[in-house]
Amino acid sequence: MVNLAIVGYGNVGRGVLAAIPRHPDMRLAAIFTRRPEVVRAEASDIPVFRLDEDPPGNINIDVAILCGGSKEDVPMQGPMFARRYSTVDSFDTHARIPEYFREMDETARRHGNVAIISAGWDPGIFSLERVLGNAFLPRSAGYTFWGPGVSQGHSDAARKVPGVLDARSYTYPIDDAIKAVREGKTPSFSRRQMHRRVVYVVARDGADKEAIRKAIAEMPHYFADYDTEVIFISRREMAEKHATYPHGGFVLTSGETAKSERAILEYRCQLASNPGFTGSVLVACARAAYRLRCSGQKGAFTMLDVPPALYSPHSPETLRRDYM
């Protein structure tokens, strides 16, 4: 039995909580949060602690699953928890993954733990598809399209802008770009030519809406490279029209075999709940982190570095018999 802790009890944290009962070898041992009093009322049967609190000795934690936002939460909480436990997180600021990996690798190695970073569907599963496509079709062109749907990381980044009470960021792929790739063309796109973003914002009373619009549209790593529309709405409209978090996307690899035969590989995911699915991936990665640690491994890993069998609850014999 793998003992898990949830760190951060927002949408992804609730997704992890919902996923755990589907894994018979997993149990939730604790929740760490900034809002212990609020969370205790919702999860009354689970021990709840502050982020900086040490649980009593009778609570055993094998893997801490970090469920906070990538802009501010995970970069701080990742090293903090990797000093105490093996960890899994869904850090999704692609441009900063190399530096975050280095920091987590150093911390986890120093304290004898395993840290699987940037797990989820992108980065994560889509990362695997990009690597496999490039490996199977050398000299190919790879394309990733996100949406239509709600980006959790971008929504969290928009909520961090001063004056923003709540925000929901939608990503839309450009249909003509997808069509061109599926037709076998290998164009060179800018980010702006592949996606656009629409951000719905509930502003605080008296906030400068033009300043908010500018701060979001010009935010590096998130919105600056895309045509971004910011739409201000009421709290009621946010609750009525934007309460769910659907998402999905495509990874396409377009290339040729050695005999110049056209080959197009496509992987698609379609998610009714972005945080629900991300939570499911994180739990499977927690199993892998536990197994790596038990085998004597330490340091940071991505989903590219982990043998796929370690994610599965099944034995190698079962995998070879039923999944090959």
N, C-alpha and C positions, 0 to 999 in steps of 0.2 A: 504494500500500500504506500503510495506516494503522498506525503503531506504537503499541501499547498497553502500559500498565503496570497491573498489579493491585496495589491498596493494601489489604492485609488479606487473609489467606489462610484465611478460615473457610468457612462453607457457601456464602455468596454468591460469595466469591472462587473457589471450586471450580466454582460454576455458570458464572461468566464464563470460566474456563479451558476448560470443556467446550463452551461456545458458540462460542468463537473459530474453531475449524476449520470450522464451517458457514458462515463468512463469508470468501470467497476474498480479499477486499480488506483483511483484517485479519491482523495478526501480533502475537504477544506478545513484547515486548522485555525485560520485567523484572517482578519481583515485589518489592514492599516489604512487610516484615512485622516484627513484634516478635520473631519466632522464626526467624531466618534459618537456624540450624543444622538445625532440624527440617524446614523447608520445602525446603531444599537436598536433603535425603534423598528427599523425595517428588517434587520437580520438578528433577531433576538436570541437565536440559538447558537450563534457563532461568536467567539471571543473577538472583540473589537479594540484596537489600540491606536494611539496617535502614531504618526509617522516616525517620530524619534523615540518611541517607547520600546523598551525591551520586554518581551513577553516573559511570564514566569517559566521556570525550568520544566514544568510538566507539559508545556506546549512545544511539540516537535515540528519544525518546519524544514522540509527538504528543498523546496523551490518556491521563491517569491515571484509572482507574476505581476509585472509593473504595468498598470493600466492607465497611467496619466497621459497628458498631452506631450507631443514631441517638442513643442517650442520651448517650454520652460520646465515641465515636470520631470520627464524622463532623464534629461541631461544631469539633473541634480540628484534624483532619486536612484538612478542606475548605480553609480559608484557607491552611494551610501548603503544600498542594500547588498551590493556585491561583496562588501566587506563582511557581511553577516551570513549570507545564504547564496546558494546558486540562484540564478535569476533568468527570467525570460521577459523580453519586452517587444513592443511593436514600434520602436523608434522609426519614423518614416520621412525624415528630412533627408532626401537622397543625397544632396550635396555634402552633407555633414557626416554621413555614415563612416567614411574612413577614419576621421578624427575621433568619433565616438567609439568606434571599434578599438582603437589604440588605447583609449582611456580605460574602457571596460576590460580589455585584455590584461593590462598592467594590474588593475585592481583585483580582478578575479584570481589571477595567478598568485599574487602576493598573499592572498588569503585562502588559497586552496579551493576555490570554487569554480563553477562553470557558469558562463553567461552567454545565453543565446540571444543575440540582438536582432532588431529589425525583422521580427517574425510576423507573418500575417499573409495577406494575399498580394500586396505590393507596397513596399518590398516584402519578399518572402516567396510565395508560390510563383508569382510573375517573374521574379529573379531567376528561379530555376528554369522556367520556360525560355527566358532569353538566353541563358547559358547553353541549354540543350540545343536550341535552334541554331545558334552560332557554331556549336561543336559538330552537329550533324550536317550542316550546310556551310562549309567554309566559304568566305568571300560573299556571304549573303548580306542582306539588309534587314535589320530588325526594327520593329515598330510596336509601341505600346500605346493603346488608346484606353482612356478611363471614362467611365460613365455610360449613359447618363446616371447620375446619382450624387449622393451627399458624401463629401470628403470630410472625415472626422478631423484629420490633422489640420486642414485648411479652415474648418469651422472653428476649431479651438484657437488657431492663430488669430482669426478675426475677432474672437471674443476677448482677446488680450488687448485690443486697441482701446485706449482711454475713451470713455464715453459710451462704450458698447455694453448693453445689458445681456444680449443674446445674439447669436448669429448662426446661420446655416449656409454653407458654401456648396453650391452645386457645380459639378464639372460636366461639360457636354463635349463629346467628340465631334469633330468636323466630318460630316458624312462624306463629302467629296474626297477627303484624304483617305478614309477607310476604303472607299470604292476603288481608288487608284491602286492601292496595295493589293486588294483582292483580284484585280485585273492583271496582276503580274508585273506592274510597274515598280520601280525602285527609286522613287523621288527622294530628294533631300528636303525635309520639312524643317521649318522653325517650330518652336513650341506653340507659337501663336497660330500657326497654320494647322495644328493638329487638335487644339482644344480651345474652348472659351469657358469662362467662369461667371457664375451669377451668385452674388452673395446677398442674402436677405438678412437685414439687421434690425434689431430692436434697440433703439438708442435710449440712453438715460435722459430723463427730463432735463432740458436746458443744454444738452450736449451740442457741440458744433458739428452738424451733420456733414458739412463740406470738408472739415478737417478729418472726420472719420472716413469719408469716401476716398480722400487722397491717401490717407495712411494705409488703407486696405489695398487700393489699386497699385500702390508703389512698393508694397512689401516684398523684399527680395526673397527668393526661394519659394514663394507661395503664389503671388499674384502678378508681380511686375512683368513677367514674360508672356502674359496672356491678355487678350481683350477681356476686361473684367467689368461687369455691371454691378453696381451696388444699389439695392432697392430697400428702402426703409418701410417697415411694416409695424403693426401694433403687436403687443404681447398676445392678444387674443388670436390674431391671424397666425402668428407663429405656432401657437398651440394647436389650432384647428387644421392648418395646412402643411405643417412641417414637423410633425411629431415623430415620423418614422425616418429611418436612415437607409433607404435602398442604395445600392451601388453595384458596380461590376465593371467589366472591361474586356479587352482583347489583347493578346500578344500574338503578333504575326511575324513570321520569318519568311522572306521571299528571296529565293536564290536558285541555283542550278546544281545538278549533280556533275560528276566529272565528265559526263558525256554531253554536257550543255542541255540537259533535260530540265525543264522548268519544274520547280517544287515550291509549294507554299504551305507552310505549317501554321495552324491557327489554334490557339487555346482561348477559351472564353469562360468567364464566370459571371453569373447573374445572381445577385444577392438581394433578398427581400430585406435583410438587416445586415448592414455593414458591421456594426459592433458585435452582433450575434455570431457572425461567421468568424470575425477576427478572434473573438473569445474562444471559439472551438479550435482554431489553429494554435493559439497560445497554450491551451491545455495539452494538445498533442506534443508541442515543443517542450513543455515541462517534463513530460515522460522522457523525451530524448535527453534533456539536460540531466535528469536524475540518473539515467543509465550511463551517460558519459562520465559523470562524477563517480559513480560506483566502479567504473572500469579504471579509475585512476587519472582521468583527464582533468585538466584545469585550464582556465583562460577563457577567452571569448571565441564564439563561433557564430556563423550565420547559417541560414538554412541550406546554403550551398555546401557547407562544410560537414553536414551531418548525414550519415548513411540513412536512406529513407526507411529502412526497417526499424530504426530506433523510434520513429514516430508512432509506430503501430503497436497495439496491445497484443498482437498475435505472435506466435513463435516463428522462428525462421522456417521450420518445417511446414507450418500452416501457410505461410506466405508463398513458399515455393509450390505447394500443392494447389492452393485456391486462387492465387493472385498473379501467377506467372502466365 
